[in-house]
């Protein structure tokens, strides 16, 4: 396993916030969330996917 960076750049943080907000807005227009736990799990999964995409897209030089 590689070394894990614990700090993110401003661009990565902005990308994740925008990605999660957009995904949640679009999903809320299509899905009626009866159970808030499902919404929380979906939001958490979307957050993790956004973090992975941000790391891949905005690679930092070590």
LUMMAR-680433 format. One record per residue (C-alpha): x, y negated, z negated; residue in three letters. Coordinates in steps of 0.1 Angstrom, whole numbers, plus 5000, padded with zeros to 4 digits. Example, Ala and Ser with C-alpha at 12.3 -4.5 7.8 and 13.67 -1.06 7.14 Angstrom:
2
+------+------+------+-----+
!   xx !   yy !   zz !   r !
+------+------+------+-----+
! 5123 ! 5045 ! 4922 ! ALA !
! 5137 ! 5011 ! 4929 ! SER !
+------+------+------+-----+
***
This chain:
62
+------+------+------+-----+
!   xx !   yy !   zz !   r !
+------+------+------+-----+
! 5000 ! 5000 ! 5000 ! UNK !
! 5012 ! 4965 ! 5008 ! UNK !
! 5016 ! 4936 ! 4985 ! UNK !
! 4983 ! 4920 ! 4975 ! UNK !
! 4982 ! 4882 ! 4977 ! UNK !
! 4961 ! 4866 ! 4951 ! UNK !
! 4959 ! 4831 ! 4965 ! UNK !
! 4939 ! 4820 ! 4996 ! UNK !
! 4943 ! 4790 ! 5017 ! UNK !
! 4916 ! 4763 ! 5020 ! UNK !
! 4908 ! 4775 ! 5055 ! UNK !
! 4902 ! 4810 ! 5042 ! UNK !
! 4879 ! 4799 ! 5014 ! UNK !
! 4859 ! 4777 ! 5037 ! UNK !
! 4856 ! 4805 ! 5062 ! UNK !
! 4843 ! 4829 ! 5036 ! UNK !
! 4818 ! 4804 ! 5022 ! UNK !
! 4805 ! 4796 ! 5057 ! UNK !
! 4803 ! 4833 ! 5067 ! UNK !
! 4784 ! 4843 ! 5035 ! UNK !
! 4760 ! 4814 ! 5037 ! UNK !
! 4753 ! 4821 ! 5074 ! UNK !
! 4748 ! 4858 ! 5069 ! UNK !
! 4725 ! 4853 ! 5039 ! UNK !
! 4704 ! 4827 ! 5057 ! UNK !
! 4700 ! 4849 ! 5087 ! UNK !
! 4692 ! 4880 ! 5067 ! UNK !
! 4667 ! 4862 ! 5045 ! UNK !
! 4648 ! 4851 ! 5076 ! UNK !
! 4644 ! 4887 ! 5088 ! UNK !
! 4642 ! 4906 ! 5054 ! UNK !
! 4618 ! 4901 ! 5025 ! UNK !
! 4639 ! 4910 ! 4995 ! UNK !
! 4615 ! 4927 ! 4970 ! UNK !
! 4643 ! 4937 ! 4947 ! UNK !
! 4669 ! 4911 ! 4937 ! UNK !
! 4695 ! 4938 ! 4931 ! UNK !
! 4694 ! 4947 ! 4968 ! UNK !
! 4700 ! 4910 ! 4977 ! UNK !
! 4729 ! 4909 ! 4952 ! UNK !
! 4745 ! 4940 ! 4967 ! UNK !
! 4741 ! 4927 ! 5002 ! UNK !
! 4756 ! 4893 ! 4992 ! UNK !
! 4785 ! 4910 ! 4975 ! UNK !
! 4792 ! 4933 ! 5005 ! UNK !
! 4790 ! 4903 ! 5028 ! UNK !
! 4815 ! 4884 ! 5006 ! UNK !
! 4840 ! 4913 ! 5007 ! UNK !
! 4836 ! 4916 ! 5045 ! UNK !
! 4842 ! 4878 ! 5048 ! UNK !
! 4873 ! 4881 ! 5027 ! UNK !
! 4887 ! 4908 ! 5049 ! UNK !
! 4879 ! 4889 ! 5080 ! UNK !
! 4895 ! 4857 ! 5066 ! UNK !
! 4927 ! 4876 ! 5058 ! UNK !
! 4928 ! 4891 ! 5093 ! UNK !
! 4920 ! 4858 ! 5111 ! UNK !
! 4940 ! 4834 ! 5090 ! UNK !
! 4973 ! 4852 ! 5084 ! UNK !
! 4997 ! 4833 ! 5062 ! UNK !
! 5034 ! 4834 ! 5066 ! UNK !
! 5051 ! 4850 ! 5036 ! UNK !
+------+------+------+-----+
***
